[in-house]
Amino acid sequence: AFLAPSTASAALEGENGPILYIENSEQTPSIDLQITDCDGECIPEEEPEDTNSVSTTNPDGTDKIVVVETTDPIDDATISSPSSTGDSTVIYATQIPTCENYLKEVATDDAVVNEECNWDNSEGSDAVLNIVTIDVSRTPVTSPSVVVTFDPLYEEIPTYNAVNELSFSPDGENVLVTRSSTPTWQNNGWDESYEYDCNYLPTLWTIENVNIRTGVVTTIVAPRFDPYLNGGYADNGNIYFSKLNEEYETKSEGLYEESEYQVDIWVIVSGQTLQTQLTNTTEISEYYIDASPDVTKLLVVDVNDCYYYQGFSSNNCTYYYVATNDGSLTQAIVEANFTPVFFSPDGLSLIGTVNDFGPALLRSLTTFDGNIILRSRIYTASAFRTSLTETAFLSDTVQVREWAPKFVAVTTTTTTATPTPVKQLAVTGLSNLRILIAAITLMVSTLGIAFFSKKKIA
């Protein structure tokens, strides 16, 4: 039932509404390599608390409004089409630190004084889905609340859990979630049972559907070793996604076994569960990005020798449109350095980012003993929109995540029906009904007289 589309919508077809963004501050450990000299005594610099946000702008990139702020890293966000009252639902995914084994150590070690779970002592992270409602003016009208905290895809080992893609269903009641679980570097001193021969396990990926009202999670694509797994809802309720033709094989030392891998597009038709392959190309590996508003084509990127993640890419990427009726490919012409992310609601433009420094910068922050404590992504880009091959500056907000349709007020015209007058005779003014009753009475009386007369004569 969660795959079925809904015709209930107050979106103005063919017009562009608010644009949704996320911004993450750089996450840093509390002990930094940079230190301050205080009379020969070196102490770590105090670092400001990170503030991350979800925000919106008008279709032209103006009037930025912050929807929510949090100190937790924000993985992704999505916005629903407006309701009949103009309200829209914003769903955003955050990571929170997990410290189960650290807290066990706190309970048994008097030397440990920090009993709070934070990124400094975390052994991994949980992925959390949150919800907030905004009105037609894009102002938050509800406080943020948790929809669901996802279970790790690995059991009984520390993992970093992240949401990689969010996509609203047409009825605004469900969100498609592409997420992953990455085991942390093992043997952090918590438990020797976490050690493996390779000290590393590959990332597991899955696609799930989440009902935003109940938090019920339904698996769409089972967990697999597949970094190219990514999907989204189309406006007709179909689910389109990319995946490898076969899962990565893993060696005992934790490295990917090279093989003839290729990425293709698959579809699950609305109301069904069968996965049907849409493309089967040998020279192009199509990674899913977005579906056009009319669902005639999909935007994909060829990930052969190309890095792409949430609108940030290397400069050698080639983009294609995949026809949804037959899976045929047509190259999309975009300007150099422009990385498309979404179709505009009117279907005439692509919104994306311009990256002046090549691929997005990825780095891992480490402590002095070399253990990874937090993976941080640093971006330098601006949001742009493009029509055909021309790009135009839109906003300096860092990471664009969605472009919603415009709200149109639904007006209802109430008309009072004028009663149709009963036709009247011109001379007597009696209504047809009264004439009919009189006629029936006269006829009955006549028949009665006639019957009585006949009986008396007889």
N, C-alpha and C positions, 0 to 999 in steps of 0.2 A: 504494500500500500504506500510505502514511503517514496516509491519511485514515480507515483502518479502526479502529473502536473495539475495545476489549478488555474482556472480561468479568472479567479478573483484577483483583480489588480487595479490599482489606482494610478499605475504608471502611464505617462503620456507616451504612446508609441512613437518612436522616431525622434524623440527629443532627449537631450542630455541633461542629467541632473547632477547631484553632488559627486565629488571625487574624494575617495578615501585614501589616507596615507598612514604609514607607521614610521616612527622615528625612534631609533635606539641610540642611547649614549654608549660610549665605549665602556665595556665592563672591565674592571681592573681588580686585581687582588689588593688586599689591604697593605701588604708588605711589598713596596715597590723598589725597583733597583735604584731609582733616584732618591737621594737622601739629602738632608739638610745638616750643615755643620753648625753645631751649637757649642761654641767654646771647646772645640776639639772632641765633642761627643756627638757621634752620628746617630740620628734617629730618622725613622721613616717619615716622609711627608704625609700629612693628612690629606685624604682625597675626598672631594665632594661626593655626596650621594648621587648615584645615577638616577636620572628621571627619563623614562621612556613614555611615549604617548601614541595615541591614535587620534587623528584629526581629519577634518573635512574642509574642502573649499568649494566655492561655486564652480560651475563648469568652465569658467575662464581662468580658474586658478586664484581668484581673489577671495578675500574675507575668510581667512583661515580661522576655524573654530576647533579647539581641543575637545575631543569627546571624552577621553579618559587619560589619566596619568598614573604610572605605576613605577616602582623601582625594579620590578621583575622584567627580564628581557621579553620582548614581544616578538613572536615568531611570524605571525600573519594576522590578517583581519579581513573581514568581508562584510558587505552591507546588503540588506534585502531591498526589494522593490517597495515603494511606499504603500501603506495600507489606505483604506478609504478615508481615514482621518488625516493622512499625511505623515503618520509616524513611520519610522524605519527602524529595523533591528540591526544592531552592530554586534557581530560575534568576533572576538579576538582571542588568540592563543598566547599563553605565557608559559615560561619555564620557572619553576620554583626549586630551590635547592633541597636535596634529600640528604639526611645525616643519620640514618638509623643506627649504623654501627658506631659513628662518632658519639652519639648520645649514650650508647652502651658503655663506651670507654669513659665518658664523663661520670657515669654512675659508679665506676670502680676505681677511678684515678683522682685522688685529691689534688694532684698538681694541675689538673685541667680546670681552669676557672671560667672559660667561656662556654656557657651552656646553651647559647643560642645557635640555631641552625642557620648558617648563611653560606655565601659562596666561598668564604675562606676555608671552611671546614667541611664543605659538602663532598660527598663521594659520587654525586650524580645529580640528576634533575628529574622532576615530574613534569609532564605536559598537562596544562590545564586549559579548558575551554570556558570563556567568560562571555557574559551578555550584558548589553546596555541598550536602552531605547532612546532615540532622538526624535524630536518633533519636526514639523515641516520647515522650521527655521534652522534646523540642524543643532538645536540646543538639547543637551541630555535632559531627559525627564524622569529617568530612573537611575538608581545607584547601580554600579556594576555588581554582578553576582556570578557565582560559579555554576556552570551547566554540568560539567563532568570533569573529573580528574582521571586521565587515561591509565589503564593498567600497562606496565612495561611489557614489551613483546618478548623479552627474556625473563625467565623466572629465577629468583633467588641469587641474582648477581647485580651489582651496581650498574646502572645505565644512565646515559644522557638521553632523555626523551624529548623529542621536538615535533612540532607540527610544521609541515612543509607547504601545505596548500589548503585553503578553505574555499568552499563554493556553495552558495545558497541554492536550495531547490526552488522551482518556480512559485510554489505556494508559500514560501517563507517560513515553513515549519521545520525544515531539516537542513542540515549542513553536511556536505561531503568533505571528509577529512583525509588528507594524505599525510601520514606521520611515520616516524622512525624511532628505533631504539638502538643506541650505540653503546656497547659495553665500555666502561671506563678502563683505563690502564689498571691492570690487576695488581694485587699484593700491595695495597696502600697501607698495610699494617693493620687492617681491620680483621682479616680472617684468611688463614692460609688456604681454606677451601676454595677461595676465589682464584687461585693460581691455575694457569693452564700452560701446556707445553709451549705455546706460542706467545703467551702473555697478551693475546689479542684475539678478538672475535669480530666478525664482520657485522655491519649494520643490517638490521631487519627493517623492512618497509611494509606498510599495509595501507589499504583504502577502506574507510569505514563511513557509515552514515550515522549521524547523531540527531535525534529528535531534540530540538532546542527547548521544548517545554518539559519533557520528562527526563532527559539525559540518557535515554536508552541508546546503546551503541549496537549497530548491526554491521557485521563484516561484509564488505563487498568484494574485496580481493584479499585473500588470505596472506598472512605474513610471508615474505620471501626476501631472498638476498638480491635486491633489485633496486639500485639507486636511480633508475630511470622510471620508476613507478610514479605516476602523477595523473590526477584526474579532476574532472569538474562536471557539474550539471550544465546542460544546455537548456534553453528557454522552453523546449517542448518536453522536458522531463527526462530525456535520454542522458545517460552517463557516458562520457567519452574519457578514455585514459590511455596512457602509453605504458608499455612494459617490454622487458626483454623477451626474446623468443625462447630463452631458457635462463634459469637462474644462474648467477655466478657460482662457479665451483670454487671451493676454498681448500687451499693446501693446509697441511698441519701447522705450518708456520704463519698461517693467517693471511696469506697473500691471495689475490684473485688469480685463478687459473685462466690464462688467456685462451680464448676460443673464438669461433666465428659468431660472435654476438651481433644481433641487430635489434633495433627498437622499432616497434610498430604500434599503430593505433588500434584500439579495440572499442567496442560499443556495447552497452547494455540498454536495450530499448525500454522506454518507460513502462512500468508495470510488470516487467519481466526480470529474470535473474540470469539468463543465458548470456555468456560473454561471446561476442562475435567479432572476429578479426576484420578490420576495415582496410588496412594497408598491409602489403607484403613485399616491400622493396628490399633489394639486396645492396644497393649502393647508398641508400639514404636511411638514416636512423631518426625517425620522427618522434620528438619529445613533445608531449601535449602542453599547450600554453592556454588557449581559450577557444570558445565557440562563438561564432558570429550571432547577432541577435535573431536573424532569420533562420539560423541553424542550417544554412546551405554549405558552410565551410568552417574548417577549423584552422586556427593559427598554430603552427608547429615550428620547431627549430631542429635542424640536422645536427645531432650531437656527436657526429664523427669528428674528432679533433677539435671540438668546440666546447667551451665551458658556458653553462647557462644555469642561473638559479634566481628565481623570483625577480626577474627583470634586470639582472646584472650578468654581463657576459663578456667573453673575450671578443676581440674585434674581427675574428675570422668566421663568425657564425653566418649561416645561410638559412633564411626563413622561407616557409612554404605555406600555401593554403591547401588543405585537403578537402576535396568535395565529399560531403557526407553521403551522397547517393551512390557513389561508385568507388571512392577511395583514391581517385586520381589526384595528382599533385601539380600545383602551379606555383612557380617561384614568386615570392612576395618581394617587391622592390622597395627597399628602405634605404635611407641615407647611412653613410658610414658612421660608426660609433653610436647609432641609435639602436636601442634594444627594446623592441615592442613587448608589452605586457598584457594589454587587454584591448578588445574592441570597444569603441564608444557605443552607447546605446542606440545612436542613429545609424550605426554600421558604416559610417563614412570615414572614420578616423581610427587610428591606433594610438593609444597612450602608452608611454614607456619612459625610459631614462636615457640620458646621454652620458656616457662614461668617457671622461677625458684621459684616463690613465690605464686603459687596457682592461684586463680582467679584474673583477672585484677582489679586493684584498682579503685573504683569509689568513688568520694566524691563531696559534694557541698560546695562551699565556701560561707560563710555568713558574713554579716556585723554585727555590734554590736547589731542592733535591731532584728536580727534573720531572716531578709528577704533574700531569696536566690537571689543573683545577677548574678551568673554564675555557670553553671555546668561544672566541669572540670574532664577530664579523664587522669589518670596518668598510664603509662605503663612501665614495665620493661621486655623487651624481646629482642630476636635477631632473625634475619631471617635465616631459615634453609631450606634445601631441603631434601627429603627422597626418596629413591628407595627401594621398598619392605619394610623391617623393619629397615633399617639402615639410620641413619641421619648423615649429614655432615654439618659442619659449612659453611655458605655462606657469611653472611654480618652482621655487627653490627648495620645496619640501623634499626630503631625501628619497623616500621609497613609496611609490604609488602602488596601491593594492587593489583598487576596484573603481569602476565608474558606474554609478547607479542611474537608472532612468529618472526623468523629471516627474514630479508629482502634479497631477491634475485633479482639481476639486470636482467631485461628482455631484452635480446639481440635479435635484429632483423637482419637476414642475407638477404642482397639484392643481388639477382642474375639477371644478364642480359641475357635474352633469346637470343640464337643464331638463326637467321632466317634460316629456312629450304630452301635450294636452290631449285629452280625450276628445275625439271628433264629435261635434254637436250638430244637431239638425238646425237648419237656418230659421225655421218658423217657430217650433215649439221650444227649442233650447234644451230638450231632453238628450241625455247622453245615449250613446249606442247601447250601453249596458242596460240602462233603464228601459229603453225601447225593447231590447231583447227579452227582459223579464216580463214586461207588459204583454209582449206578443205571445210568450209561452203561457202566461196566465190566461190570456184570451183564448188560446187554442185549447187548453185543458178545459176551460169553462164551456166552450162550444161543443167539444166532444162529449162532455158530461151531459149537456142539454140534449144533444142528439141521441145519446144512448138512452136517456130517461124517456124521451119522446117516443123512441122506437118501442121501448118496453111497455109504455102505457097504451100505445096503439094496438100492440099485440094482445 
